[in-house]
Amino acid sequence: MKDNNLTMLTDFYEFTMANGFFTEGLGNKIAYFDMFFRKIPDDGGFAIMAGLEQVVEYLSNLNFEPEDIEYLRSKKIFCEEFLKYLSSFKFECDVYAIPEGTPIFPGEPIITVRGPVVQAQFVETMILLTINHQSLIATKTNRIVRAADGRAIMEFGSRRAQGPTAAILGARAAYIGGCAGTACAITDRDYGVPALGTMAHSWVQLFDTEYEAFAAYARTYPDSCTLLVDTYNVLKSGIPNAIKVFDEILKPLGKRPKGVRIDSGDITYLSKKCRKMLDEAGYPDCAIVASNSLDEWIIRDTLIQGAKIDSFGVGERLITSKSEPVFGGVYKLVAVENNDGEIIPKIKVSENVSKITTPGFKQVYRLYSRENSQPLADLITLHDETIDDTSPLEIFDPEHTWKRKTVTDFYARPLLKQIFKNGKLVYDLPELSVLREYCKLETDNLWEEVKRFENPHKYYVDCSRKLWDIKYYLLSKYQD
């Protein structure tokens, strides 16, 4: 998968525009594009940035094979000079991005690409599909993990994902979002996400009796014995047979059972009964795992109702983000450079206020309270602006400018990091386990009001005065 050349995975209009830019002598004009998103999935309080490593892999391996050039030539709409350019294509852009695992908010640039317009426009599709997909899954996972309130979440959704890549990279994104591991073995092999899993109902059905099935599994895996107890009847046969195997197979070996899994029925009721039976049999350390079409709402409700569940396996509703399966990030031109290197801001105007873009080459600062290091707001600025955190700073809502707040006793951290410089990678990609821990720390640090599932507090994302003045000027210009 990592060796697969995805250069041609792009919208066809990237080629038609690139050819047009080339023939009009604009191919080397420097342009700036931002990726940002407009709405947080599930009406949540924040999203999680994910997928940057795959963007880096894609940009590092951009090249057109001879068969790609022949395919484009066969369309009979591209000039030979353009096809010759593609045959020796070399990525030369600067790329800036917010690191994976960072909480992100609508309207702020999460990736910025600067470079020749032919190149900066061309990479739109892969940047969008990669960041949109993994950010969606990491965000959904983070909600589910928070609902579990410290209990482990295992990603069980490979067979429900929309294709192999969605399964593999969805599991990667889920790990960033907080999952303990995945059922997807290839994601363990390629990315080091712990592979987890025991048995299916077919294992139990294959044997003449449930007891025989459990006994065979315990003999095979005495150090990690977790039994699926709902094939026939959880309370009348599953748990009694599991306890019998624990007594007759594991105990003589000096081993303790790892757990039992419930995959159907009223898991709240069944988990309470199972816990009582296991405790009375001398196995209070035997964990109870629950699965079966779970999401953050079901998990939260089961725990509110007193379910005795130690961990959850979550499949289709996580790997597809079933409740809201589109992240909605977009990629828009925000500036160009003239021949003297001056940056000329560009804007897209719409009657829909949320679709009006923020022009210019920008940076995003996160403002933190010095008292407790919790984020107070994000401030979008021009790229060369600095934040004086020794003085009070007035920030304001860019859409509702009368909403103002003076921030004091704070410090500022720039979020956008340079990833490529003139097409050369200048960023060290962190290990996945580091990203997972970073994501946990960053989300734990958010205000609880922002983390509510229902009606979360809207986190402030404001514009600097200089940036707002440019945006207002361009809006006024194009309204005349």
TORDREN-909218 format. One line per field, with one value per residue (C-alpha): residue number from 1; residue in three letters; x, y, z. Coordinates in Angstrom, 1 decimal, m for minus. Layout:
<nodes>
num	NUM | ...
residu	ALA | ...
u	X | ...
v	Y | ...
w	Z | ...
</nodes>
This chain:
<nodes>
num	1 | 2 | 3 | 4 | 5 | 6 | 7 | 8 | 9 | 10 | 11 | 12 | 13 | 14 | 15 | 16 | 17 | 18 | 19 | 20 | 21 | 22 | 23 | 24 | 25 | 26 | 27 | 28 | 29 | 30 | 31 | 32 | 33 | 34 | 35 | 36 | 37 | 38 | 39 | 40 | 41 | 42 | 43 | 44 | 45 | 46 | 47 | 48 | 49 | 50 | 51 | 52 | 53 | 54 | 55 | 56 | 57 | 58 | 59 | 60 | 61 | 62 | 63 | 64 | 65 | 66 | 67 | 68 | 69 | 70 | 71 | 72 | 73 | 74 | 75 | 76 | 77 | 78 | 79 | 80 | 81 | 82 | 83 | 84 | 85 | 86 | 87 | 88 | 89 | 90 | 91 | 92 | 93 | 94 | 95 | 96 | 97 | 98 | 99 | 100 | 101 | 102 | 103 | 104 | 105 | 106 | 107 | 108 | 109 | 110 | 111 | 112 | 113 | 114 | 115 | 116 | 117 | 118 | 119 | 120 | 121 | 122 | 123 | 124 | 125 | 126 | 127 | 128 | 129 | 130 | 131 | 132 | 133 | 134 | 135 | 136 | 137 | 138 | 139 | 140 | 141 | 142 | 143 | 144 | 145 | 146 | 147 | 148 | 149 | 150 | 151 | 152 | 153 | 154 | 155 | 156 | 157 | 158 | 159 | 160 | 161 | 162 | 163 | 164 | 165 | 166 | 167 | 168 | 169 | 170 | 171 | 172 | 173 | 174 | 175 | 176 | 177 | 178 | 179 | 180 | 181 | 182 | 183 | 184 | 185 | 186 | 187 | 188 | 189 | 190 | 191 | 192 | 193 | 194 | 195 | 196 | 197 | 198 | 199 | 200 | 201 | 202 | 203 | 204 | 205 | 206 | 207 | 208 | 209 | 210 | 211 | 212 | 213 | 214 | 215 | 216 | 217 | 218 | 219 | 220 | 221 | 222 | 223 | 224 | 225 | 226 | 227 | 228 | 229 | 230 | 231 | 232 | 233 | 234 | 235 | 236 | 237 | 238 | 239 | 240 | 241 | 242 | 243 | 244 | 245 | 246 | 247 | 248 | 249 | 250 | 251 | 252 | 253 | 254 | 255 | 256 | 257 | 258 | 259 | 260 | 261 | 262 | 263 | 264 | 265 | 266 | 267 | 268 | 269 | 270 | 271 | 272 | 273 | 274 | 275 | 276 | 277 | 278 | 279 | 280 | 281 | 282 | 283 | 284 | 285 | 286 | 287 | 288 | 289 | 290 | 291 | 292 | 293 | 294 | 295 | 296 | 297 | 298 | 299 | 300 | 301 | 302 | 303 | 304 | 305 | 306 | 307 | 308 | 309 | 310 | 311 | 312 | 313 | 314 | 315 | 316 | 317 | 318 | 319 | 320 | 321 | 322 | 323 | 324 | 325 | 326 | 327 | 328 | 329 | 330 | 331 | 332 | 333 | 334 | 335 | 336 | 337 | 338 | 339 | 340 | 341 | 342 | 343 | 344 | 345 | 346 | 347 | 348 | 349 | 350 | 351 | 352 | 353 | 354 | 355 | 356 | 357 | 358 | 359 | 360 | 361 | 362 | 363 | 364 | 365 | 366 | 367 | 368 | 369 | 370 | 371 | 372 | 373 | 374 | 375 | 376 | 377 | 378 | 379 | 380 | 381 | 382 | 383 | 384 | 385 | 386 | 387 | 388 | 389 | 390 | 391 | 392 | 393 | 394 | 395 | 396 | 397 | 398 | 399 | 400 | 401 | 402 | 403 | 404 | 405 | 406 | 407 | 408 | 409 | 410 | 411 | 412 | 413 | 414 | 415 | 416 | 417 | 418 | 419 | 420 | 421 | 422 | 423 | 424 | 425 | 426 | 427 | 428 | 429 | 430 | 431 | 432 | 433 | 434 | 435 | 436 | 437 | 438 | 439 | 440 | 441 | 442 | 443 | 444 | 445 | 446 | 447 | 448 | 449 | 450 | 451 | 452 | 453 | 454 | 455 | 456 | 457 | 458 | 459 | 460 | 461 | 462 | 463 | 464 | 465 | 466 | 467 | 468 | 469 | 470 | 471 | 472 | 473 | 474 | 475 | 476 | 477 | 478 | 479 | 480
residu	MET | LYS | ASP | ASN | ASN | LEU | THR | MET | LEU | THR | ASP | PHE | TYR | GLU | PHE | THR | MET | ALA | ASN | GLY | PHE | PHE | THR | GLU | GLY | LEU | GLY | ASN | LYS | ILE | ALA | TYR | PHE | ASP | MET | PHE | PHE | ARG | LYS | ILE | PRO | ASP | ASP | GLY | GLY | PHE | ALA | ILE | MET | ALA | GLY | LEU | GLU | GLN | VAL | VAL | GLU | TYR | LEU | SER | ASN | LEU | ASN | PHE | GLU | PRO | GLU | ASP | ILE | GLU | TYR | LEU | ARG | SER | LYS | LYS | ILE | PHE | CYS | GLU | GLU | PHE | LEU | LYS | TYR | LEU | SER | SER | PHE | LYS | PHE | GLU | CYS | ASP | VAL | TYR | ALA | ILE | PRO | GLU | GLY | THR | PRO | ILE | PHE | PRO | GLY | GLU | PRO | ILE | ILE | THR | VAL | ARG | GLY | PRO | VAL | VAL | GLN | ALA | GLN | PHE | VAL | GLU | THR | MET | ILE | LEU | LEU | THR | ILE | ASN | HIS | GLN | SER | LEU | ILE | ALA | THR | LYS | THR | ASN | ARG | ILE | VAL | ARG | ALA | ALA | ASP | GLY | ARG | ALA | ILE | MET | GLU | PHE | GLY | SER | ARG | ARG | ALA | GLN | GLY | PRO | THR | ALA | ALA | ILE | LEU | GLY | ALA | ARG | ALA | ALA | TYR | ILE | GLY | GLY | CYS | ALA | GLY | THR | ALA | CYS | ALA | ILE | THR | ASP | ARG | ASP | TYR | GLY | VAL | PRO | ALA | LEU | GLY | THR | MET | ALA | HIS | SER | TRP | VAL | GLN | LEU | PHE | ASP | THR | GLU | TYR | GLU | ALA | PHE | ALA | ALA | TYR | ALA | ARG | THR | TYR | PRO | ASP | SER | CYS | THR | LEU | LEU | VAL | ASP | THR | TYR | ASN | VAL | LEU | LYS | SER | GLY | ILE | PRO | ASN | ALA | ILE | LYS | VAL | PHE | ASP | GLU | ILE | LEU | LYS | PRO | LEU | GLY | LYS | ARG | PRO | LYS | GLY | VAL | ARG | ILE | ASP | SER | GLY | ASP | ILE | THR | TYR | LEU | SER | LYS | LYS | CYS | ARG | LYS | MET | LEU | ASP | GLU | ALA | GLY | TYR | PRO | ASP | CYS | ALA | ILE | VAL | ALA | SER | ASN | SER | LEU | ASP | GLU | TRP | ILE | ILE | ARG | ASP | THR | LEU | ILE | GLN | GLY | ALA | LYS | ILE | ASP | SER | PHE | GLY | VAL | GLY | GLU | ARG | LEU | ILE | THR | SER | LYS | SER | GLU | PRO | VAL | PHE | GLY | GLY | VAL | TYR | LYS | LEU | VAL | ALA | VAL | GLU | ASN | ASN | ASP | GLY | GLU | ILE | ILE | PRO | LYS | ILE | LYS | VAL | SER | GLU | ASN | VAL | SER | LYS | ILE | THR | THR | PRO | GLY | PHE | LYS | GLN | VAL | TYR | ARG | LEU | TYR | SER | ARG | GLU | ASN | SER | GLN | PRO | LEU | ALA | ASP | LEU | ILE | THR | LEU | HIS | ASP | GLU | THR | ILE | ASP | ASP | THR | SER | PRO | LEU | GLU | ILE | PHE | ASP | PRO | GLU | HIS | THR | TRP | LYS | ARG | LYS | THR | VAL | THR | ASP | PHE | TYR | ALA | ARG | PRO | LEU | LEU | LYS | GLN | ILE | PHE | LYS | ASN | GLY | LYS | LEU | VAL | TYR | ASP | LEU | PRO | GLU | LEU | SER | VAL | LEU | ARG | GLU | TYR | CYS | LYS | LEU | GLU | THR | ASP | ASN | LEU | TRP | GLU | GLU | VAL | LYS | ARG | PHE | GLU | ASN | PRO | HIS | LYS | TYR | TYR | VAL | ASP | CYS | SER | ARG | LYS | LEU | TRP | ASP | ILE | LYS | TYR | TYR | LEU | LEU | SER | LYS | TYR | GLN | ASP
u	0.0 | 2.8 | 4.5 | 1.4 | 1.7 | m1.4 | m0.3 | m3.3 | m5.8 | m7.1 | m10.1 | m9.9 | m10.4 | m7.0 | m5.5 | m7.7 | m6.9 | m3.2 | m3.0 | m4.9 | m2.5 | 0.4 | m0.7 | m1.6 | 1.9 | 0.6 | 1.9 | 4.8 | 2.7 | 3.0 | m0.4 | m1.5 | m4.2 | m5.8 | m7.5 | m10.1 | m13.5 | m16.7 | m18.6 | m17.7 | m19.2 | m22.0 | m22.3 | m19.4 | m17.2 | m14.0 | m12.4 | m9.1 | m6.4 | m5.3 | m3.9 | m0.8 | 1.6 | m0.2 | m0.2 | 3.6 | 3.9 | 1.8 | 3.7 | 7.1 | 6.3 | 4.6 | 5.6 | 3.9 | 4.5 | 4.7 | 1.3 | m0.1 | 1.2 | m0.2 | m3.6 | m3.7 | m2.5 | m5.3 | m7.8 | m6.7 | m7.2 | m3.7 | m0.8 | 2.4 | 4.4 | 2.2 | 2.6 | 6.3 | 6.2 | 4.3 | 6.7 | 9.5 | 7.3 | 9.0 | 7.1 | 8.5 | 5.9 | 6.1 | 3.5 | 2.4 | 0.1 | m1.2 | 0.2 | m1.8 | m3.7 | m4.3 | m7.9 | m9.0 | m11.9 | m13.9 | m12.6 | m8.9 | m6.3 | m5.2 | m3.0 | m1.5 | 0.2 | 2.4 | 4.0 | 3.5 | m0.2 | m0.1 | 1.3 | m0.5 | m3.8 | m3.1 | m2.6 | m6.1 | m7.9 | m5.5 | m5.0 | m8.7 | m9.6 | m6.8 | m7.3 | m11.1 | m11.2 | m8.8 | m9.9 | m13.4 | m12.5 | m10.2 | m12.9 | m15.6 | m13.2 | m12.3 | m16.0 | m16.4 | m13.3 | m14.5 | m17.9 | m16.2 | m14.8 | m11.4 | m12.5 | m10.6 | m12.1 | m11.1 | m11.7 | m13.6 | m14.8 | m12.6 | m15.4 | m17.7 | m15.3 | m15.8 | m12.9 | m9.4 | m7.8 | m10.6 | m10.2 | m6.4 | m6.1 | m9.4 | m7.8 | m4.7 | m6.8 | m8.8 | m5.6 | m4.7 | m8.2 | m7.7 | m8.5 | m6.4 | m6.1 | m7.7 | m9.0 | m7.2 | m4.0 | m2.4 | m2.6 | m0.6 | 1.9 | 2.3 | 1.7 | 2.1 | m1.5 | m1.9 | m4.0 | m6.6 | m9.1 | m10.0 | m12.8 | m16.0 | m19.2 | m18.1 | m15.4 | m18.0 | m20.4 | m17.7 | m17.4 | m20.0 | m20.6 | m19.9 | m17.8 | m15.5 | m15.1 | m14.1 | m11.8 | m10.0 | m9.5 | m8.2 | m5.7 | m4.5 | m4.3 | m4.0 | m2.3 | m4.8 | m8.1 | m11.1 | m14.3 | m17.3 | m20.2 | m23.4 | m23.5 | m26.4 | m27.4 | m25.2 | m26.5 | m27.7 | m24.7 | m22.1 | m21.0 | m21.4 | m19.3 | m16.7 | m16.4 | m16.2 | m13.3 | m11.6 | m11.8 | m10.8 | m8.3 | m6.8 | m6.7 | m4.6 | m2.1 | m1.9 | m3.5 | m6.2 | m8.8 | m8.5 | m12.2 | m15.5 | m17.2 | m20.9 | m21.9 | m25.7 | m28.7 | m29.1 | m25.5 | m26.3 | m28.5 | m26.3 | m23.0 | m24.4 | m25.5 | m22.2 | m20.2 | m22.1 | m21.6 | m17.9 | m17.3 | m19.1 | m17.0 | m13.8 | m13.0 | m13.4 | m10.4 | m12.1 | m12.9 | m16.2 | m16.0 | m19.0 | m19.6 | m22.6 | m23.3 | m22.1 | m21.4 | m20.8 | m24.5 | m25.1 | m21.9 | m22.7 | m26.2 | m25.0 | m22.6 | m25.1 | m27.4 | m24.6 | m23.3 | m20.3 | m18.2 | m14.5 | m13.9 | m15.8 | m15.3 | m16.8 | m17.1 | m19.3 | m20.4 | m16.8 | m15.0 | m17.7 | m18.6 | m22.1 | m23.9 | m22.2 | m20.0 | m18.7 | m16.0 | m16.5 | m13.0 | m12.4 | m9.3 | m9.4 | m7.2 | m6.4 | m3.5 | m1.1 | 2.3 | 3.1 | 6.4 | 8.0 | 7.1 | 4.3 | 1.5 | m1.9 | m4.8 | m7.7 | m11.3 | m14.3 | m17.5 | m20.9 | m24.3 | m23.8 | m21.6 | m19.9 | m18.6 | m16.8 | m13.1 | m10.5 | m7.8 | m4.0 | m1.1 | m1.9 | m0.7 | m2.9 | m2.0 | m3.5 | m3.8 | m3.4 | m4.1 | m0.9 | m2.9 | m3.8 | m2.5 | m6.0 | m6.7 | m8.7 | m9.1 | m7.4 | m6.3 | m5.9 | m3.3 | m1.2 | 1.8 | 4.3 | 2.3 | 3.6 | 1.6 | 2.7 | 1.7 | 3.1 | 0.2 | m3.6 | m5.0 | m8.5 | m9.9 | m13.3 | m15.6 | m14.9 | m18.6 | m20.1 | m17.6 | m19.3 | m18.5 | m15.2 | m13.0 | m9.8 | m7.3 | m4.8 | m2.2 | m1.8 | 0.8 | 0.6 | 1.7 | 1.8 | 0.0 | 1.0 | 4.4 | 6.4 | 6.3 | 7.9 | 10.2 | 10.6 | 9.4 | 11.8 | 10.5 | 11.7 | 9.4 | 10.1 | 6.9 | 6.2 | 5.7 | 2.0 | 2.1 | 3.4 | 0.6 | m2.0 | m0.6 | m0.3 | m4.0 | m5.0 | m3.1 | m4.5 | m8.1 | m7.9 | m6.7 | m9.8 | m12.5 | m15.1 | m17.8 | m16.2 | m16.2 | m19.9 | m21.7 | m24.9 | m24.8 | m21.0 | m19.6 | m18.4 | m14.6 | m13.5 | m11.7 | m11.0 | m9.1 | m6.4 | m7.3 | m4.9 | m6.4 | m9.9 | m9.2 | m8.0 | m11.0 | m13.4 | m11.7 | m12.0 | m15.6 | m16.4 | m14.5 | m16.5 | m19.8 | m19.5
v	0.0 | 2.5 | 1.8 | 2.4 | 5.4 | 7.6 | 10.5 | 10.0 | 9.9 | 13.3 | 15.1 | 15.4 | 19.2 | 19.4 | 18.4 | 20.6 | 23.6 | 22.8 | 22.5 | 25.8 | 27.5 | 26.1 | 27.2 | 30.7 | 31.1 | 31.0 | 27.5 | 29.0 | 31.7 | 31.3 | 30.5 | 29.8 | 27.3 | 26.6 | 23.4 | 24.1 | 22.7 | 24.5 | 22.2 | 19.8 | 16.3 | 15.3 | 19.0 | 18.4 | 21.0 | 20.2 | 17.8 | 16.0 | 16.5 | 13.2 | 11.9 | 14.1 | 11.2 | 9.9 | 13.4 | 13.4 | 10.0 | 11.2 | 14.4 | 12.7 | 10.3 | 12.4 | 11.3 | 10.4 | 7.0 | 6.7 | 5.0 | 8.1 | 10.4 | 8.1 | 8.1 | 11.9 | 12.1 | 9.8 | 12.4 | 14.7 | 17.9 | 18.5 | 20.2 | 18.3 | 20.9 | 20.2 | 16.5 | 16.9 | 19.0 | 16.2 | 13.5 | 15.2 | 16.5 | 17.5 | 18.7 | 22.1 | 23.6 | 24.7 | 23.0 | 24.0 | 21.9 | 21.5 | 18.3 | 15.2 | 14.7 | 18.4 | 19.6 | 21.7 | 24.1 | 25.4 | 28.1 | 27.9 | 26.6 | 23.1 | 22.8 | 25.5 | 24.9 | 27.5 | 27.0 | 27.0 | 27.1 | 24.0 | 22.0 | 23.6 | 23.1 | 19.6 | 18.1 | 19.3 | 15.9 | 13.7 | 16.3 | 16.5 | 12.9 | 11.9 | 14.6 | 14.5 | 10.7 | 10.3 | 13.4 | 12.2 | 8.8 | 10.3 | 12.7 | 10.1 | 7.8 | 10.5 | 11.0 | 7.2 | 7.0 | 9.9 | 8.3 | 5.1 | 7.2 | 5.4 | 2.0 | 0.7 | 1.0 | m1.5 | m0.7 | m3.7 | m2.2 | m3.6 | m5.6 | m2.6 | 0.0 | 1.4 | m0.6 | m1.8 | 1.6 | 2.9 | m0.1 | 0.2 | 4.0 | 4.2 | 2.0 | 4.2 | 7.3 | 5.5 | 4.9 | 8.6 | 9.3 | 7.1 | 3.4 | 0.8 | m1.3 | m2.7 | m6.0 | m5.0 | m7.1 | m5.2 | m2.0 | m3.6 | m4.8 | m1.5 | 1.1 | m0.7 | m0.3 | m3.3 | m6.1 | m7.5 | m10.3 | m13.7 | m15.8 | m15.6 | m17.5 | m19.9 | m21.2 | m22.1 | m23.6 | m25.8 | m27.9 | m30.3 | m28.4 | m24.9 | m26.3 | m28.1 | m25.0 | m23.0 | m25.7 | m26.0 | m22.2 | m22.1 | m24.9 | m23.0 | m19.6 | m20.1 | m16.7 | m14.6 | m16.5 | m14.4 | m16.4 | m15.3 | m16.3 | m15.3 | m17.9 | m19.8 | m18.2 | m15.9 | m16.6 | m20.2 | m21.7 | m19.2 | m18.0 | m21.3 | m23.1 | m20.3 | m20.7 | m24.5 | m24.1 | m21.5 | m24.0 | m27.2 | m25.9 | m22.6 | m23.0 | m26.2 | m24.4 | m21.5 | m19.2 | m16.6 | m15.8 | m12.6 | m12.0 | m12.8 | m11.0 | m10.3 | m9.5 | m9.4 | m8.8 | m6.2 | m5.8 | m3.6 | m6.3 | m9.1 | m7.5 | m7.0 | m10.6 | m11.9 | m9.8 | m11.3 | m14.8 | m14.4 | m12.7 | m15.5 | m18.1 | m16.4 | m14.5 | m10.8 | m10.1 | m11.5 | m8.6 | m8.2 | m6.9 | m5.7 | m5.2 | m5.1 | m1.9 | 0.5 | 4.2 | 7.0 | 7.4 | 3.7 | 3.4 | 6.4 | 5.2 | 1.7 | 3.1 | 5.6 | 2.5 | 0.8 | m1.7 | m3.7 | m3.5 | m3.1 | m2.5 | m2.1 | m3.3 | m0.7 | m1.5 | 0.0 | 3.1 | 4.1 | 3.1 | 4.7 | 7.5 | 6.4 | 9.3 | 11.8 | 10.2 | 13.4 | 15.7 | 18.4 | 19.9 | 22.2 | 23.5 | 27.1 | 29.7 | 32.4 | 34.4 | 34.7 | 36.4 | 39.1 | 39.2 | 41.1 | 38.5 | 40.6 | 38.5 | 39.5 | 38.1 | 36.5 | 35.8 | 33.8 | 35.6 | 34.0 | 34.9 | 32.0 | 33.6 | 30.3 | 29.9 | 33.2 | 32.4 | 34.1 | 35.6 | 35.7 | 33.6 | 32.9 | 31.4 | 30.0 | 30.7 | 28.9 | 31.2 | 29.4 | 30.6 | 31.0 | 30.0 | 26.4 | 26.1 | 25.5 | 26.9 | 30.2 | 30.8 | 30.4 | 33.5 | 33.4 | 36.0 | 36.9 | 34.6 | 37.3 | 38.7 | 38.1 | 37.9 | 40.0 | 37.9 | 40.3 | 42.7 | 42.3 | 41.3 | 42.1 | 39.4 | 39.5 | 37.2 | 37.8 | 37.4 | 39.1 | 41.7 | 43.2 | 40.1 | 41.0 | 39.7 | 40.9 | 38.1 | 38.6 | 36.5 | 34.2 | 32.7 | 31.9 | 28.8 | 28.8 | 25.7 | 25.5 | 23.8 | 23.8 | 20.3 | 20.8 | 23.6 | 23.9 | 20.3 | 18.9 | 17.3 | 19.3 | 17.8 | 14.8 | 12.6 | 11.5 | 7.8 | 6.9 | 6.1 | 9.6 | 11.1 | 9.1 | 10.4 | 13.9 | 13.8 | 12.6 | 15.3 | 18.0 | 16.9 | 16.3 | 19.9 | 21.4 | 23.0 | 20.5 | 22.7 | 22.3 | 18.5 | 18.2 | 15.9 | 18.0 | 21.8 | 22.1 | 25.6 | 27.2 | 27.6 | 31.0 | 31.2 | 34.8 | 36.9 | 39.4 | 43.0 | 43.1 | 40.0 | 41.2 | 44.5 | 42.7 | 40.5 | 43.4 | 45.4 | 42.6 | 42.0 | 45.7 | 45.7 | 42.9 | 44.1 | 47.4
w	0.0 | 0.9 | m2.5 | m4.5 | m6.8 | m6.2 | m8.4 | m10.7 | m7.9 | m8.6 | m10.0 | m13.8 | m13.5 | m11.8 | m15.2 | m17.3 | m15.1 | m15.0 | m18.7 | m19.0 | m16.5 | m18.5 | m21.9 | m20.5 | m19.1 | m15.5 | m14.5 | m12.4 | m10.8 | m7.0 | m5.3 | m1.8 | m1.0 | 2.4 | 3.6 | 6.3 | 7.4 | 8.1 | 10.5 | 13.3 | 12.9 | 15.2 | 16.3 | 18.6 | 20.2 | 18.3 | 15.7 | 15.7 | 13.0 | 11.4 | 8.1 | 7.7 | 7.5 | 4.4 | 2.9 | 3.4 | 1.7 | m1.2 | m1.8 | m1.4 | m4.2 | m6.8 | m10.3 | m13.5 | m15.1 | m18.9 | m19.0 | m17.1 | m19.8 | m22.6 | m20.9 | m20.8 | m24.4 | m25.4 | m24.2 | m27.0 | m25.1 | m23.5 | m25.2 | m25.7 | m23.8 | m20.7 | m21.1 | m21.3 | m18.1 | m16.3 | m17.5 | m15.5 | m12.7 | m9.5 | m6.4 | m5.4 | m3.0 | 0.6 | 2.9 | 6.4 | 8.5 | 12.0 | 13.6 | 13.8 | 17.1 | 17.6 | 18.3 | 15.4 | 14.8 | 11.8 | 9.6 | 10.6 | 8.0 | 8.9 | 5.8 | 3.6 | 0.3 | m1.4 | m4.8 | m8.5 | m9.1 | m11.4 | m8.5 | m5.6 | m7.3 | m8.5 | m4.9 | m3.8 | m4.1 | m2.2 | 0.6 | 1.0 | 0.9 | 3.2 | 5.9 | 5.6 | 6.1 | 8.9 | 10.8 | 10.6 | 12.1 | 14.7 | 15.8 | 16.1 | 18.0 | 20.4 | 21.2 | 21.8 | 23.9 | 26.1 | 26.5 | 27.8 | 30.7 | 31.0 | 29.7 | 26.7 | 23.2 | 20.5 | 16.9 | 15.4 | 12.1 | 9.3 | 7.6 | 7.6 | 6.2 | 2.7 | 1.2 | 2.2 | 2.5 | 4.7 | 7.0 | 7.3 | 7.6 | 9.5 | 12.2 | 12.2 | 12.7 | 15.4 | 17.3 | 17.2 | 18.5 | 21.5 | 20.6 | 22.5 | 19.4 | 16.3 | 14.8 | 11.6 | 11.4 | 8.6 | 10.5 | 13.3 | 10.7 | 8.9 | 11.6 | 14.9 | 16.1 | 18.5 | 16.9 | 19.2 | 18.8 | 20.1 | 18.5 | 16.5 | 17.0 | 14.3 | 16.7 | 19.3 | 16.7 | 15.1 | 18.3 | 19.5 | 22.7 | 23.9 | 26.8 | 24.3 | 22.3 | 25.4 | 26.7 | 23.3 | 23.2 | 26.8 | 26.1 | 23.1 | 24.7 | 28.4 | 29.0 | 27.1 | 27.3 | 26.5 | 25.7 | 23.6 | 25.8 | 23.8 | 21.0 | 22.7 | 26.0 | 28.0 | 31.5 | 31.2 | 29.3 | 28.3 | 31.7 | 33.4 | 30.7 | 30.9 | 34.7 | 34.3 | 31.8 | 34.1 | 37.0 | 35.0 | 32.4 | 33.6 | 37.3 | 37.3 | 35.0 | 37.5 | 34.9 | 35.3 | 32.6 | 30.6 | 30.0 | 28.5 | 25.6 | 25.1 | 21.5 | 21.7 | 23.9 | 26.6 | 27.5 | 30.5 | 32.1 | 31.0 | 32.2 | 35.7 | 35.9 | 34.5 | 36.9 | 39.8 | 38.6 | 37.9 | 41.2 | 43.1 | 41.2 | 42.3 | 39.2 | 40.0 | 37.8 | 34.7 | 32.5 | 30.7 | 27.1 | 25.2 | 21.4 | 19.1 | 17.1 | 19.8 | 19.6 | 22.2 | 23.0 | 23.7 | 25.7 | 27.8 | 28.5 | 29.5 | 32.0 | 33.4 | 33.9 | 35.9 | 33.3 | 34.5 | 31.4 | 31.4 | 27.7 | 24.4 | 20.9 | 18.4 | 14.8 | 12.0 | 13.8 | 14.4 | 11.2 | 9.1 | 11.5 | 10.7 | 12.5 | 10.2 | 7.6 | 5.9 | 7.4 | 4.8 | 4.5 | 1.5 | m0.3 | m1.5 | m3.2 | m0.6 | m2.2 | m5.1 | m5.5 | m8.1 | m9.9 | m7.1 | m4.5 | m3.0 | m1.5 | m3.0 | m0.9 | m2.7 | m1.4 | m2.4 | m1.7 | m1.1 | 0.1 | 2.6 | 5.2 | 6.2 | 2.7 | 2.5 | 2.7 | 4.8 | 2.5 | 2.8 | 3.9 | 7.5 | 10.8 | 13.6 | 17.2 | 20.2 | 23.3 | 26.6 | 30.1 | 32.2 | 35.3 | 34.1 | 30.5 | 29.2 | 25.7 | 25.7 | 22.0 | 18.6 | 16.7 | 12.9 | 11.8 | 8.8 | 8.5 | 9.6 | 12.6 | 16.1 | 19.3 | 22.2 | 25.2 | 27.7 | 27.2 | 27.1 | 23.8 | 22.4 | 20.2 | 18.4 | 16.5 | 12.7 | 11.8 | 14.8 | 15.5 | 18.5 | 20.4 | 21.9 | 24.7 | 26.2 | 27.0 | 29.8 | 31.5 | 28.5 | 26.2 | 22.5 | 20.5 | 16.7 | 15.3 | 11.7 | 11.2 | 8.0 | 6.5 | 3.1 | 1.9 | m1.9 | m2.1 | 0.4 | 3.6 | 6.6 | 9.3 | 11.5 | 11.5 | 15.1 | 16.0 | 16.0 | 19.8 | 20.4 | 18.4 | 20.4 | 23.7 | 22.3 | 21.2 | 24.7 | 26.4 | 24.1 | 24.4 | 28.1 | 28.4 | 26.7 | 28.9 | 29.9 | 28.4 | 24.9 | 25.3 | 26.0 | 23.6 | 23.6 | 23.0 | 23.6 | 24.2 | 21.0 | 21.1 | 20.0 | 16.6 | 15.9 | 13.4 | 14.0 | 13.2 | 10.3 | 8.8 | 9.4 | 7.7 | 4.6 | 4.5 | 5.0 | 2.3 | m0.2 | 0.7 | 0.2 | m3.1 | m4.6 | m3.3 | m5.1
</nodes>
